[in-house]
């Protein structure tokens, strides 16, 4: 019961990583206030999850709705202790020589500005509590090319730096700010990026799950609970000395090239050196 007596605000909690975190935080004793654009699912969750779960419709690209979510959470529960800025989607897939300015602006609003405004409008309530914890969802896309579209990757890199700067500015109020960088997690985000229907989504998730299991040292795909556990750690008192940093939860994907961990793949030196020099 790490969060007994505490209020946690979670955005994008109707599915995937967010839903996994909602469930875990509730089990750990938190009162959870979720903001999401999926009104039907949010309402259904209120009926299913009990009195410690509250839902408010929130489009995180709209600052007034983000502020309303934070104010609603504080008003209904007495304050805010934890914020998980998690809402997001894959966004536009166009390359840099094709993407429109409007699509770029939308991606930044959804993936970066939403986090900034989540911090901005949660901070006054956290100050009133005498401190708290903010956790932001970044990505392995923050570190190198090849893991996601350019707008998504750029925004997620911005989330990392925002996390560090915000942690510095809010430290005086005993507010910690950290980020999680998920790898390939089995959620619907990849399917939604390409506009897949229900059947196509199941097919895409199956293929990605199989591919992820062999694309990283940890031989299985990531699941939402992997990220939820990381969020719970960073939000808990166990991480009381941790701020302004990030936690990679990627199955080891960024440890190095496949040759560094897969014995069936030649390492870089083995691939380029003549056999007698290996």
C-alpha positions in Angstrom: 0.0 0.0 0.0 2.7 2.5 -1.1 0.1 5.2 -1.9 -2.4 4.9 0.9 -3.9 8.3 1.6 -2.5 9.8 -1.6 -4.1 11.2 -4.7 -2.6 10.3 -8.1 -3.6 12.0 -11.4 -3.0 9.9 -14.5 -3.5 11.0 -18.0 -4.2 8.6 -20.9 -5.3 5.9 -18.5 -8.1 4.2 -20.4 -5.8 1.7 -22.1 -2.2 0.4 -22.4 0.4 1.8 -20.1 -2.0 4.2 -18.5 -4.6 1.6 -17.7 -1.9 -0.7 -16.2 -0.8 2.2 -14.0 -4.3 3.0 -12.9 -4.8 -0.6 -11.8 -1.5 -0.8 -9.9 -1.9 2.5 -8.1 -5.4 1.6 -7.0 -4.1 -1.7 -5.6 -1.4 0.3 -3.8 -4.0 2.4 -2.0 -4.1 5.6 -4.1 -7.1 7.5 -5.0 -6.7 7.8 -8.8 -8.1 10.6 -10.9 -7.8 9.8 -14.6 -8.0 12.3 -17.5 -8.6 10.9 -21.0 -10.4 11.7 -24.2 -12.2 8.3 -24.2 -15.3 9.3 -22.3 -17.1 6.0 -22.8 -14.2 3.9 -21.4 -13.6 6.4 -18.5 -17.3 6.2 -17.5 -17.2 2.4 -17.6 -14.1 2.4 -15.5 -15.8 4.5 -12.9 -18.5 1.9 -12.6 -16.0 -1.0 -12.4 -13.2 0.3 -10.2 -15.0 1.7 -7.2 -15.0 4.9 -5.1 -11.3 5.4 -5.2 -11.3 6.1 -9.0 -12.5 9.3 -10.6 -12.7 10.2 -14.2 -12.8 13.5 -16.0 -12.8 14.0 -19.8 -9.5 15.7 -20.8 -7.9 16.4 -24.1 -4.3 17.1 -23.1 -3.6 19.2 -26.1 -6.0 21.8 -24.6 -4.4 23.7 -21.7 -7.7 24.7 -20.1 -8.7 21.0 -19.9 -5.4 20.1 -18.3 -5.9 22.8 -15.7 -9.5 21.7 -15.2 -8.4 18.1 -14.6 -5.8 19.1 -11.9 -8.3 21.5 -10.2 -11.0 18.8 -10.3 -8.7 16.2 -8.7 -7.6 18.6 -5.9 -11.2 19.7 -5.2 -12.7 16.2 -5.1 -9.9 14.5 -3.1 -8.4 17.3 -1.1 -5.1 17.7 -3.0 -2.7 16.1 -5.4 0.4 14.0 -4.4 1.4 12.3 -7.7 1.0 13.1 -11.4 1.7 10.7 -14.2 1.8 12.7 -17.5 1.3 9.7 -19.7 -1.2 10.6 -22.4 0.0 10.4 -26.0 -0.1 8.6 -29.4 2.2 7.9 -32.2 1.2 11.1 -34.1 2.1 11.9 -37.7 4.4 9.5 -39.4 5.7 11.8 -42.2 9.4 12.3 -42.7 11.0 15.7 -42.1 10.9 16.5 -45.8 7.2 15.8 -46.0 5.6 16.7 -42.7 3.3 19.8 -42.5 3.7 22.5 -40.0 0.2 21.8 -38.6 1.1 18.1 -38.1 4.3 19.0 -36.4 2.5 21.5 -34.1 -0.1 18.8 -33.2 2.6 16.3 -32.3 4.3 18.8 -30.0 1.0 19.8 -28.4 0.1 16.2 -27.7 3.5 14.8 -26.6 5.5 17.7 -25.2 3.3 20.8 -24.4 0.8 18.5 -22.7 3.5 17.3 -20.3 4.7 20.9 -19.6 1.1 22.0 -18.9 0.5 19.0 -16.7 3.5 20.0 -14.6 2.6 23.7 -14.7 -1.0 23.1 -13.5 -0.3 20.3 -11.0 2.6 22.2 -9.3 0.4 24.7 -7.3 -1.5 21.7 -5.8 1.6 19.8 -5.1 3.1 22.8 -3.4 0.1 23.0 -1.1 0.8 19.3 -0.1 4.3 20.2 0.8 5.8 18.3 -2.1 5.1 15.3 -4.3 6.2 13.4 -7.4 5.7 13.9 -11.1 6.5 11.2 -13.6 6.5 11.8 -17.4 6.4 9.2 -20.2 9.3 9.7 -22.6 10.6 6.9 -24.9 13.7 5.1 -26.2 13.0 7.3 -29.3 14.5 10.1 -27.2 18.0 8.7 -27.7 18.4 7.7 -31.3 16.8 7.4 -34.7 15.0 4.4 -35.9 12.5 3.8 -33.2 9.7 6.1 -34.1 8.5 9.0 -36.4 10.6 12.1 -36.3 8.0 14.4 -34.7 7.3 11.8 -32.0 11.0 11.2 -31.3 11.8 14.9 -31.2 8.9 15.6 -28.7 10.0 12.7 -26.5 13.5 14.0 -26.4 12.0 17.3 -25.3 10.2 15.5 -22.5 13.6 14.3 -21.1 15.0 17.8 -21.0 11.8 19.3 -19.7 11.9 16.7 -16.9 15.4 17.7 -15.9 14.8 21.5 -16.0 11.5 21.2 -14.2 13.1 19.0 -11.5 15.6 21.8 -10.9 13.0 24.5 -10.7 10.6 22.6 -8.4 13.2 21.1 -6.1 12.8 24.0 -3.7 9.2 22.9 -3.1 10.1 19.2 -2.5 8.6 18.2 -5.8 10.5 15.5 -7.6 10.2 15.1 -11.4 11.4 12.1 -13.3 10.7 10.3 -16.7 10.3 6.8 -17.9 11.6 5.7 -21.3 9.7 2.6 -22.4 10.9 0.4 -25.2 8.5 -1.7 -27.3 5.5 -2.3 -25.1 2.6 -4.3 -26.3 -0.1 -1.6 -26.5 -2.3 -0.3 -29.3 -0.2 2.8 -29.9 1.5 1.3 -33.0 -1.7 0.1 -34.6 -3.4 3.5 -33.9 -0.6 5.3 -35.6 -1.4 3.6 -38.9 -5.2 3.8 -38.4 -5.7 0.0 -38.1 -9.1 -1.5 -37.4 -9.8 -4.0 -34.6 -8.7 -7.1 -36.5 -5.6 -5.3 -38.0 -4.7 -4.1 -34.5 -4.7 -7.7 -33.1 -2.5 -8.8 -36.0 -0.1 -5.9 -35.6 0.2 -6.5 -31.9 0.9 -10.2 -32.4 3.6 -9.5 -35.0 5.2 -6.8 -32.8 5.1 -9.0 -29.8 7.0 -11.7 -31.6 9.5 -9.3 -33.1 10.1 -7.5 -29.8 10.8 -10.8 -28.1 13.8 -11.4 -30.3 15.0 -7.8 -30.7 16.3 -7.2 -27.2 18.3 -9.1 -24.5 15.3 -9.7 -22.4 13.5 -12.3 -24.5 9.9 -11.2 -24.2 7.9 -8.2 -25.3 7.3 -5.5 -22.7 3.8 -5.2 -21.2 2.0 -2.2 -19.6 2.7 -3.6 -16.1 6.4 -3.2 -16.7 6.0 0.5 -17.1 3.4 0.8 -14.3 5.9 -0.7 -11.8 8.5 1.8 -12.9 6.0 4.6 -12.5 5.1 3.3 -9.0 8.8 3.3 -8.0 9.5 6.8 -9.2 6.3 8.1 -7.5 6.9 6.4 -4.2 9.0 7.3 -1.2 11.5 4.6 -2.2 12.6 7.1 -4.9 12.8 10.0 -2.5 16.4 10.7 -3.5 15.7 10.5 -7.2 14.9 13.5 -9.3 15.7 15.0 -12.7 16.5 11.8 -14.4 15.0 9.0 -16.4 14.6 5.2 -16.1 15.0 3.1 -19.2 12.5 0.2 -19.3 13.3 -1.3 -22.6 14.3 -4.9 -22.1 17.9 -3.9 -22.7 17.2 -2.7 -26.2 19.7 0.2 -25.9 22.6 -1.7 -24.4 24.3 -2.0 -27.8 24.0 -3.6 -31.2 22.5 -7.0 -31.5 25.9 -8.5 -31.8 26.8 -7.4 -28.3 24.2 -9.7 -26.7 23.0 -12.2 -29.3 25.6 -15.0 -29.6 24.2 -15.9 -33.0 25.0 -12.5 -34.5 28.6 -11.5 -35.0 29.8 -8.5 -33.0 31.1 -5.4 -34.8 34.7 -6.5 -34.7 33.9 -10.0 -35.8 31.9 -8.6 -38.7 34.7 -6.4 -40.0 38.0 -8.1 -39.1 39.5 -10.9 -41.2 39.1 -14.3 -39.4 42.8 -14.6 -38.5 42.7 -11.3 -36.6 39.6 -12.0 -34.5 
